[in-house]
C-alpha cells in the first residue's frame, strides 16, 4: 500500500474512511467564536456530518476557504474530526436539510467562486458571502437566511483587489 502524501493527509485526513453518502443531511454554517467579529478575520465554513466511528467520534465534511492573507486555498473534499465541544465554542447557523445532489451543487458553487488566492483585502468571509449568494441564486438557500447570516457573522462584500509592489514584480 502506497504512503499517503503528507499534504493530502493534512487536507483530508479522514475522507477515505468517512466519505459523503446519499442520505439527506443537515447542513450548517459555522463561524469561529460565539461573538460577532466586526473586525479581524472570523473563519467561516459550511459543514455536514459524514459519519461516526465505533467510539462515537463524529466526522464532518467541511467546505471553506483555508489559509490567510496572501495564501488562500480551496480544497475539496475535506473531512475532519468534529465534536460538540468544538461546535459549542462557535456560532452555528442551520441552513437546512440537503440531499446528496444538493450538497454536490454546493461544492460545485464553491469551486466556481472566483477568488484571488493572493488577496490581502478579501478573506474567507468574503468568499463565503459569494458562495452563499450563489446558493441563493441556485435556490439552495433563502434570501432571508442569507441576510440573517450576513448580519450575524458578519459576512464581507468583495472589494477591488489592490496591487502591491510585489504583485507587480510577479507579472
N, C-alpha and C positions, 0 to 999 in steps of 0.2 A: 504494500500500500504506500502510495507516494505521500510525502510530507505536505501538509497544508502550509502555503506561504504565510509568513507572519502578518503581513498587511491584510490579507483576506481574513485571517483568524481574528484580528482586531476589529475589522469592519463588521463581520458577520459570524461571531463565534458559535452560534447555536442554530443557524439557519438550516443546515442539513438535517439536524435532529428534530427541529420543530418548524417545518415549513407551513405555509398557509394552506388551508384546506377549503372545501367547497361549502362550508356552513355559513349561515348568516351570522355576523358578529357585530357587537357594539364597537363603534369607532369613536375615539375621543381625541381632542386636542389637549395637550399637556403643556403648561407654561411653568418655567422654573420659579419656584418660591410661591408663597401664599399671598404676597402683596404685589400690587400693580407696580411695574417698573416704568416710570415715565422717562427715566434717563438710563443710560448704560445699555448693555445688551442682555436681554432676558431671553434665554433659549426657549424655543417652542418646537413641539413635534406633534405628529399625529401617530397614534398607536392603536393596536388591536391585539388581543390575546391569540397566540398561535398554539399554545399547549401548556401542559403541566407535567412535571416529571413525577416519578414514583414517591418522592419525598414532599410533594406539594408545592415545589417552586414553580412559579409562573414564568413563561417566556413570551415576550411580546414582539411583534414586528413593528418597527418604527420607521417613519418617513420624516426626514428632516434634512436641513442644510447643516453640515458639520464644519468644523474649523473655526476660523476667526478672521478678522480684518486682513485682507490681502491674501488669504489662503482658505477660501471656502470650497467645499466639495459636496457632491450629492452621490451617494452610493445606495444601491438597492439590489437585493433585499438586505435588511439589517434586522437580525433577531437578537435581542438582548434579554438577560435575566431581569425580571421585574419583581416588585414586591409592593404590598400595601403600604409599608413604611415609606418607601421611596415615593410612591404616588401621593401619600398623605402629606408630604412636605411640599407638594406642588399644587397648583391650581389646575383643575381638570374641567373641561367643557365637553359633555357628551354631544357628539354630532349626530348620532342615530344608529340604527341597525342597517348594515350594508351587506349585500350579497358579495360573493367572491368576484363576480363580474364588475360590480361597482367599486370594490377595492382595487381591482385591476385598472379601472378608469382613474382612480385617484393616483395610482403610481404613474400612469401614462401622463396625466396632467402635471405631476411633479417633475417628471423628466423633461416636459416641454417648457417649464418656466425658464425664461431667458434671464440668466443671471451672470454677471461678470464675477468670476471666481476670485479675481484680484481686487474686488471692490473694497474701498475703505470708507464709503459713505452709505452703503446699503448693507443690511445684515440679515440674519435668519428670520427676524420678524418681518422684514420687507419681503423676503422670499415666501414666507407663509401667507402674507397678505395677498400676494399674487396667486398663490396656489388656491387659497380659499375663494378668491374672486372667480377663478376658473371653475371651481366646484359649483359656485352659484350659477355661473353661465351654463354648466352642464346639467343643471337641475339635480345636483348631488347634495346641495346644502341650501337652506332657505336664506334669503337676504336678511331676514330678521335675526337669525342665529349668527350670521356673519357680522352684522352690525354690533350685536352684543359682545362677541369675542373681540372685535376690533377696538371697542372702547375699554373692555376689561383688561386685556393683556398689557398694554395696547399694542396693536399691530402698527407697522410703519409703512406709509406710502413711499414708493420708489422716488428717488430724486436723481437728477442727472449725475452721471459719473464725472469726477474731476480728474484731470490729467496731472500727474506729478512728473517731476524731472526724471525719475527712474522709469516711469511708464514711457516717456518719450524716447529714452535711450534704448528701450527694448524694441521699439518699432522699426 
